[in-house]
């Protein structure tokens, strides 16, 4: 209780009072050290004469101004670091040398002087006393903080400036203690930084149980997504939490407090670094323009709405068939600015509604996000999937062409490349329709640009595997896979929305643009990573006591083991954006687009799913891409506009 009261009393004193108390302690302490040095030297209780008393008083009178100059009274003792001892040694050494010089100077004027042993004892004793008082006060003020043994033990991955800054911040933390650095740099292994040992990362599995580690913090911007995935994988058998330090630039800008550490997110484990948006491309097709977004309440559509809203359009038209979703996204977008927002309740399959909406609001740019995209559901509902994804796209692109829309961007999918599923095939048809009308616009001398954007899976979107895995993990498992070897490309919702908006500025009419999505991610690895991020462990043969089992259930109809972004990877050219690519059309067998549509309408009217499937896949030759050749014929039932299917060399 006495210590607690002393700590509380000391903490309640003003900073000026604490400083004066420290000066007084130094003054009395240094005088006492000199007197004790005399006692030790003469081996008796020393009683100084007047001259010797002056020397005893002169010691602190010389030392205290030097201590003040060297900052010993500016330090906040609660956070005093061990390296402050070196400053104390320097200050005491300088003051002792000046004191000794004064003593020998007075000796030349007939003073009796002092033995040289006294100076040595005074120097050693002063260092011990000055350092001892300061660290004793630090101990007293921090005695209420949990002991090091009671703190969570942390390993920090990285040994650069961000990691050092983090460890310095954590040294003052009441609940964490850093027990080691992890580094891939062979030159640092075995070295000490801030008194903490640097270990090789391949010793991670040995260090966690031996040191009792409960948390690993990634504190380097150099760690690639693949390296982070490997780190998560190696931690899979241990009950440790993984966190990540935000970039130092964010800390400097005030975005986070210095000691802020966030949980690592699934986006941190993507197969590549995030693709930054080009602000000029983001503004050029949106700012001050009238924009229509179909499927505005969907996971992709709503993200595009937010991205567009930030670029300040003149008017934003939201076309959506989900009443509740439309209501919610309209309310959310009201916060982004004072531009007009027009909610339109209806479907892209309603040709009259589409035509009226485009003309009534003089739409300049269309982002077509509306689609049925759940592979298994569309596989079981072929007719509705084809009607919405193909005929809905046809309605919107045809009426956009007639209304002189300047930019039309279709949201496509990597499943459109050599499709096996109905959903993928409908997306491929949609790409062909958009390319057909884009080339037709060019031939007619119009300024409109009709293009498609193709990308992989969007993390967190409806139909994505990520929300499914989250639900299964929350329910205690098992997490279900369709195949152990299945891989997919992934991107974040933000990147998808930015790519869609930038495509309007990068495209030529008829283009298909793609994001350079890096390496595909193995779905089993994704499942394991998500289990780890939930703070759980995988139950398998190596770890039978784990929390969540990963179970393989077999591939479903329409699924592919791996997806592709290109028909022909060699037929790809760059755009202004270093990570956005343009797919070039191939040459091959000619097929008439209007004839394809006419056949599809006939098949839909029969209501026969097998007939619809036959038409759907019959026009998509295996391995082929498509190009539209020039024609001057009209679109209504003409025989001239054709598509060419070909196989890459």
N, C-alpha and C positions, 0 to 999 in steps of 0.2 A: 504494500500500500504506500510505503514511503517513496519508492521509486515512481509510482504512478503519480503521486501528488507533486513530486519534484518535476517530473516531465510536464505535467499540466501547468504548473506555475511558470516554468521556463518558457513554454510555448506561448503563454499569455503575455509575456513581456514584449514591448515594442522593439523593433529592430535596432534603434539607436541605443536603447538600454542594454540589449544583448552585446552590442559592440563595445560599449564602455565597460561592461563586466569582463569581457575578454581582454581588453587592454589592462584592466586592473589586475587580472589573474596573471598576465604575462609580466607585469611590472613586479609584483610581489614574488612571483615564481622565479624570475631571473635573479633577483636579489638573494633569495633563499639558496639558489644553486651556487652562487659565488661564495656565500657564507659557508655552505656545506663543503665546498671545495677547499676552503681554508682549514676547516675542521679535519678533513681527511688528510690534508698535507701535513698538518702539525700534530695529528693524532691526539687531539684534545678538543674540548669545547672552546672555540675561538672567540675572544672578545676583541674586536677591532679598535684601533685607535682612530683619531679623527681623520688622518690621511687615508687609512685603509677603508674607513666607512665611506669616504668620498668615492673611492674606486668601486665599492660595492653598489653605490647608488648610480654611478656613471654607466654601469653595464646596461641596465634597462633603459636609461635615458638615451643611450646611443641606439639600442636595438629597436625600440618601438617605432621611431620614425622610419627606420629601414623596413620593418615588417609592414608598416602601412603602405610604403611606396611599392613594395613587392606584392601587395594584394592579399596579405594574410587576414585582413579585417574585412575584406569584401566578400569572401566565400560564405555561402550558405552552408553551415556545418552539417545540416541534415543530409545534404547531397555531396558531401566532401568525398573526393575520389582518392584512392591510394597514391596516385601519382603526385598529389599535393605534397607528399613527404619530400620530394626532390626540391620543391620551392622552399620548404621550411629549412632544409639543409643549406641551401644557398643563402637564405636570409640570415640564418644564425652564423654561418661562416663569415659573411661580410661584416656583420656587427661585432663578432669576436675579434676579427683582425683589426678593426678600427679601435676597439677597446684596448687590445694589447699594444697597439701603436701609441695610444694615449698614455698608457702606463709607462712605456719605455721613453716617451718624450718627457714626461715629468721626472723620470729617473735622471735625465741629463741636467735637470735643474736642482738636483740634490735630494729628491724624494727617495724614500727607502726602497720603493718598487715592490714587486711581488715575485714569488717563485714561478718558474715557467710551467711547473706542473699544474698550477692553478688554472692557467689559460686552457690547457688540454681538458682538464676536468670540467671547466665551465662550458667549453664547446660541446662535449659529449652530453653533459647534463641538460644543456639548453635545448638541444635537438630532441632529447627524450621528453622533456617537460612540455615544450611547445607543441610537438606532435601529439603527445599523450593527452593533453587537455582537450585538444580539438577532436580527436577520435573518441575520447570518453564522452564528450557532449553529443557527438553524432550517435554513439551507441545508446545514450540515454533517450535521445529524441526518437530513435527508431526502434526502441525496445518493445513497442506495441505492435510492430510489424511481424508477421509470421516468420519463424526461423527458416533458414535455407532448407533444412530437412523437410519442412512442412509444405514447401512450395512445389508447384507442378514443374517437372523437369522438361526442358525444351531443347531440341536440336534445331539449329538454324542452317538451312541449305543455302550455301553461298558464303563467300569470304571477302567480298568487295565492300565498297563504301556503304551501299544500302544495308548490308548485313551488320556492319560495324555500328551504324547509326541505330539500327534496331536494338542491338544488344545493349548499347548505352541507355536507350530508353527503358528496356526491360530490367536493367539493374535497379531502377527505382520502383519497379512493379511490386505490389504487395503479394502477388500470387504466382509469379513465374520466376524460374531461375534457368538461365542458359547453361547447359552442361557441355556443349561442344558445337563446333562448326563442322559442316560437311562441305567438302570441296572436290571438284574434279581436277583441280590443278595439282599435278604431282609435286611441284616446287613448294607448295604450302603445307603438304602433309607432314604432321609431326611438329609443326611450328605452333607458337602460341600467339593469339591476338586478344588483347585486353585481358591477358592471363588465362585465356580459355583455349584449350587444345583444338587443333584442326585435324579432323579425321578424314580418311578416304571414304567416298560414298559407298564403295563395295563392302564396307564394314557395318553398314546400316543395320542389318538384321542381327548382328552381334551386339551392337551398342544399345539397342532399344531395351532388351531385357536386362543387360548388365548395369546400365545407368538408371533404369527405372523411368525411361522417357514416356511421357503421355501426349506429347505434341511435337509436330514437325512443322516449322515455318519456312516457306520458300521466300527468300529475301534476295533474289537476283533477277534482273530483267533478262539475263542471258539464257535462262532456262527455257528451252523450246517446249512446244506442246508435247512432242514425243517424249522428251526427257521427263516432263511432269507425269505423263502416263506411266512411264517406267518406274518412277518414284512411287506412285500410287500402287502399282502392281507389287512392288517389293514390300510395301507396308500391309498388304492384304491379310496377312496372318496375325497382325498385331492390333490391339485395341488402342490405336493412337489417332489423334485428330490431325488433319492437314489443314494448314492455313496459308495465306499468301499475303505478302506485304505489297501495298499499292506502289506504283512507280514513284520514285523520288520527285519527279516533276509535279505529280499530283500533290505530294506533301508540301512542296515549296509554294505551290499556288494556293495553299490553304484548303484544298479539297478535303483533306483528311488531317486529323491531328497526328502528331509524329508517332505516337504509340498505337495508332489504329492498325489493326490486323484483321482482314476479313476472311471469312471461310472461303476456301477454294471452291470455284463453281465449275459446273460441267463445261462451260464455255472455255475455261482455262485448259481443257484437255483436248480441244479440237486438233485436227491433224495439221494445222498451220497457224500462222499468226493472223490476227484479224486484219481485214483489208480496209484501210482508211478511205473515207469518202473524199471526193474532190468537191470543195464548196462551190466552185464555179459551175460544175456540172449539176450539182444539186439545185442551184437557183435558176439555171437558164431555161428549163422547160416548165417551171412551176411559178416563180415569182410573178405576181400580177396577172395570172392567167386563170381561166375557168377550167377546173379539173373534174373529171368524173372517175370514180373508183367503183367498180363492180365487186360484189362480195365484200362490201366495206366493213362488215362486222366479223368476218372470219379472222383467223389468227394472222395470216399474211396480209389480208386487206386492211385490218385495223392498224397493223404496224406501218403499212404504206400511208394510211391516213395521217398518222402522227408525224411521219417524216415529211409529208407534203405540207401539213399544217405549220410546221416549223419554218418552212421556206416562204410563208406568207402568200398564198394564192389570192386572187381576187374573189373567187367563189369555189366552193367545194361541194360537188354533187355526190351524194352517197346512195348508191343503188344496192339494195339488200332485200332478200326475201324473208329474213328472220326478223320479226317485229321487235322482239325484246332486244336482240343484238343491235338493231338499228337505233333504237331508243338510247341504249347505253353508249354507243360510240358517238352519237350526236352530242349527248350531254358532255362527254369527256372532251370533245374537240372544241367546245365553246370556250374552254379555258386558254386556248392557244392564241387568240387574237380576235379582232373585230371583223374579219372577213365573213362573207355570207356562207352559210351552211344550209344545203337543201337536202333533206332526207327523202328518198324516193323508195316506197315500199313496193317491191315486185321482183320479177325474175327476168333474167336475160333471155329466157325462152319466149317472153311476151314481145313479139316484134313491134306491135303498135306502141307499147309503152316505151321501148327503147328508142324508137323513131321520134316520138313526141318529146322525150326527155332531152335528147341530143339537140334537137332544133330549138326547143323552147328556151334553153339556157345557153345556146351558142357555145357548146363545149369545144375547147381547143385541144385538150389532152385527155386521153383515156388510158387508165391502168386497169386491165381486165384480170381481176383476181378471182372472180366467181368460178367455182368448179367443184364437182364431187371428186374427192381425192383419196378417200379411204379405199385402198386396193381391194380388200376382202369384201367390203360392202358393194362396191361397184361391180365386182365379179359376180355377186349374187343378184344385182339389179341392173342388168346390162342395158335394157331399153331406156331406163331413166338416166343412167350414166351417159349414154350416147346422146340422148336428147339434150341434156343440160350442157355437157362439155363440148359437143360438136355443133349442134344446131344453135345453142345459145351463143357460142363464139361466132358462128356465121351471122346471126342476127346483128350482133354488136359491131362486128367489123364491117359488114356490108352497109349498115346505116351510118357508121362513122365515116366511111368513104363517101357516101352520098351527102353527108352533112359537112364535108370539107374539114373534118378534124385534122389538125396539124400533126399530132403525135398519137400513135396507138401502140401500146406495149402489152403483149400477152405474157402471162406468167405460165411458164411451162415447167417441165420436170425432167430429170435425168432418166426417168422411166419411159420417156418418149423415144429413147435410143434403142433400136432393135427390141421393141416392146413384146413382152410375154403376157402382160395383164391387159384387161379391158381398159382400165384407167390409163395406163401408159399409151395404149393405141389411140384413145380419144385425144390425148394430149398431142400425139404426133399428127393426127388429123388437124387439130387446131393450129399447129405450127404451119402446116401446108396451106391452110385457108388464109392465114395472115400473110404468108409469103406471096400467095397468089394475088391477094388484093394489094399488097405493097407494090409488086411489079406492075399490076394493072394501073395503079395510081401514077407510077413513073411514066408508063406509056401514054397516059392521058395528059401528061404535062402538068399535073397537079403537084403541090408542094408537100403533101402529106407523107409522113414516114410511118410505115407499119412494120413492126418488128416483134421479136419474141425474146424472152430471157429464160434461159434454162439453167437450173441449179439443182443441187442435191437436197437431202433432207434438212429441214429447218428445225433446230432444237427447240422443243417446247411448243411447236405448232400442233393443232389438232390433227390426229392421225399419226403423229410422230411416235417413235418407240419410247422416247424419254418420259412423257407423262404416264404411259402404261407401266414402265419400270418403276416409277415413283409410287404408283398405286400398289403394285405388287410388293414392293419393299415395305411400305407402310402397313400392309396386311400381314407381314411376317413371311412372305414368300409363298411358293418359289417364284423366282424370276424366270420367265419362259422365253426360250430362244427357238427359232424354227430350224436353225442349222448352226453348228459350231464354227463353220468357216465363213459364214455370211459377213460381208463388209458393206459399208455405205459411206458416201460422202456426207459431211455435215457442215452446216454454217449456222450462225446465230440469226435470230429474227431481225435484229437491227441491220446486220449486213445484207440480208435478203431485201429488206425494204429500201435500203440505200442503193443497192444494185439496180432494182427495178426503176427507181427514179432517175438514176444516172443514165440508164439505157436509152431514154428518150433523146438525150443530148449526144450520145455516141453512135447511134444507129444510122444506117442507110436503109432505105425501104426494102423490106424482105429479109433483113438480117436476122440471124439467131446469135445472141450474145451469151457468153458463158463466163462464170467466175472460175479463176484458177483456184481450185479447192484443195490443193495439196494432196496428201496421201489419204486414201480411204481408211476408215476406222473399223476395226473388227467389232462386231456387235457384242460378242462375248466380253471383250475388253471393256466396252462401254458399260455393260451390265455390272461387271466387277467394280469398275470405277465408281459407279453410282452407289453401290452397296457400301464402298469405302467412305464416300462423301457423306453418307448417312450415319457414319460412326459405327458401322457394323462390320462383320467379317463374313467371308464366303465359306459355306459349308461344303467340303469336298473330301476326297480320299485323304488328302494331306492334312486337312483340318476338320475332322469329323465333329468337333464341338462348335463349329462356326454358327453364325446366326441365320444366314439366308442361303438357300440352295439355288443353284442355277440349273434349270432343267431344259433339255432339248425335246421339242414336241413334234418336229418335222415340218417341212415346208408346205405352205398353203398354195392353192391354185393361183397362178399368175405371178408368184414371187420368183425373183432371180437371186442367184447366189451372190452376185456382185452387180453393181450398176456402172454404166459408162456415161461420160459427158459428151463424147464425140462419136460420130460414125467413123470418121477418119482423123486420128490425132495429128497426121501430117498436114491435113487441109485446114489449118487454123492460122489466123493472122492476128496481129496485135491491134489494139486501139490506143487512144490517148491515155487511158488508164492502164498502168502496168500490170494489173491483176485481172483485167476484163478482156476476154478474147472474142474473136469473131469466127464462127464456123462457116467455111465456104461450101457451097453446094457442089454435089458431084453430078456427073453426066451418066445417062443410062436410059432405061426404057421409059418412053413417054406415056403419061396417063393424064386424062382430062379431069381437072378438078370439078367442074360443074357436073360432069357425068358421074363422078364419085358421089357427089351430094345427092343427085337424083336417085341413084341406086340405094343410097342409105335411107332416103325418105320412104321409098317403096318398101324396104325391109321393115322399117319401123311401123308402117301402117298395117303390116300383117300381124304384128305382135309376136312374131316368132323369134325368140332369142338366138336360136341356132342360125337363122338366116341373117340376123344382125351381126353376129360374130363372123360369119363367113364373109360378108361385105367388108366389115371392119378390118379384118386381118388379110383378106384377099388382095387388097390394094397396097399392102405394106410388105413388099418383098423382103425376104430375109437379108439383113446386112446392108440394105440400101438407104441412101440419102436421096434428097430430092432437090430439083431446081425447076423454076418456072421459066418457060420460054416465051418469047414475045408473041403477042396477038393483038389484033385490033377489034376482035369481035366483042359483042356485048356479053354480059354475064348470065342472062336469063336463058338457060338451056342451050347455050352455044356449044359448038364442038371444038372450037379453036383453042381456048386457053388450056394448056396441058402442063402436067408436072412430069419431070424426068426422074426416074428411079435408077440408081446405079450402085455398084459395089465399089468400095475403095480398093485401090490397087494394092 
